[in-house]
Amino acid sequence: MNYWLMKSEPGAWSWNDQVAAGKGGAEWDGVRNHQASNNMKAMRKGDRCFFYHSVNEKRIVGIVRVVKEYYPDPSDAKGRFGMVDVASMKALKSPVTLADIKAEPRLAELPLIKQSRLSVMPIPEEAWALLCEMGGVKP
């Protein structure tokens, strides 16, 4: 299993929207960055992803799982980009803020810090476990 972080602007698609989508999940569409798209191409059914509220919140709020692997995004008229479907698993008991992450030296190499504008990124297994602990949930 691989681990990821996916950013969403809460005004566009929030954790509450994701939960309301139910067990079948919802499309993670609209990604228009090649590196983020390549990360989604590498996702496999069952992979886990942190759900990160970007913009003014800047915090991990929940965990989703990939329920459908990469396929074409119909909102991309040129056909260059795709999407995956994800379903909510659980909310973090304590959201983990970007400030919390930056304050933890063991997370200094995360793409979230090194490539702050990237919307979909891998998370190493050790970092996943630490972030889950910080959020008050079991990995």
N, C-alpha and C positions, 0 to 999 in steps of 0.2 A: 504494500500500500504506500502511496505517496501522499504528501501533505502540501497544501497550498494556502494562499491568502488571496481573497477576491475583494476588491474595493467597490463600494457602491455609494453614490450620493443619496443620503436618506430621503431627500425630497423627491428623488426619481424612483427609487426602489429601496425600501427600508427593511430592516429585520422583521418588523410586523407584517409587511407585505409578503415576505418570504414564508413566514409561518402560516399566514392565511392561504397560501397556495396549496397547502396540504401535503400529504404523503407522496403524491405524484410529482411534486416539485414544480419548478418553473424554469423557463429559458433564461440563461445568462447571455444576453445578446448585447449588441451595440459596441463591442470591443473593436477598436480600429487602430490598434498598435500591433505591429508585426511580432514583437517579442512576447507581448501578452497573449496574442493569438497562438503563437507556437507553444506557449505554456499550456493553453487549453487543449491543443492537439495532443499533448503528452498525458493529459488526464485520462484515467481509466475508471470505469464504473466501480464505485465503492471507495474511491479516494476521498479523503476528508479535506475540507477547506474552512479556514476561518472566514467569517463574514465581517467585513470591516466597513464601518461607517466613515466615509471620507469627508472632505470639506471642513465644516466647522466642528464636527465631533471628534474625528481622528481617533477612533478606538475600535477594538475588536469587540463585537457584541454577541456573536454566536458561532455555531459550527453547522456546516451543511455537508452533505455527501453528494458525490456525482452520481446521478441516476441515469444519465444518457450521455454517451461520449460524443465528441466533436462531430458536428454536421453543419451544412451551409446555413448562414444567417440570411433569411429572406429580406431583411431590411438593408442588406448590402447590394445595391444595384449592380455593382461591378463583379460580384461573386468572389471577392478576394478573402473574405473573412467568414468565420463560422461562430458557433456557440456550443455550449453544453447545457444540460439541464441539471439543476441541483435541488435538493430537498432539505428542509431544515431538520436538524437532529436535536440540538439543545442550545439554549441561551447560556452564556457565561454567567455565573453567579455574580461576579464582579467584572464589569467591562475593563479591558486592558487598554490604557491610553497609549498614544504614541510617546508621550512624555515618560510613561512607565517603561516602555520598551527601550527608549534611548538611555534611561538611567541604569539599565541592566547591562553590565559589560559583556556578559556571555551572549548578548544578542547584537553586538556591534556590527557584525558582518551581514545581518539580514538585508535582503534587497529592499525591504521597507525603509531602511535607513540609507542604504547606498544608492538606490534608484527610486526615490520617493514618488515619482510620477507614474511608475509602472502600476497598472491596475490589476494584473493577475501575476502572481509570483510563487515560486517554490519556497517551501519552508522545510529546513532540515529536521529530521526526526527528533534530535535532541532539543532543538528550539521549540518544536511543537509541544513536547512534553513540558518544558519550562513555561511556555505561554499558557498551556492548560492549567498548570499549577497556579500561576499568577491570576488566572481567571476563576479559580475555585472549582474546576471540573477535572474529572479523571481523563487522561489521554485516551 
